[in-house]
């Protein structure tokens, strides 16, 4: 009987892993959309954090870093005065 309980736990973990990952992708896509068009011509990190209060700051920074690496945004300034500017395409 013990093996059956382990099997149920394994399948529950396997089934639950995909929706969590999919939700993360959707979340990142909505953050990217906001950065590239919904926050204005230049914005501070704090504005992005206010727009997505449920998202951890580390994830927001990671999305910004990815967009910067793709040359989709640039950062001007440093620290609290830093502004993120989406590149026009």
Secondary structure, DSSP 4 states (H G I P E B T S, - for coil): -HHHHHHHHHHHHHHHHHHHHHHHHHHHHHHHHIIIIIS-SSB-HHHHHHHTTTS-HHHHHHHHHHHHHTTSEEEES-GGG-EEEEPP-
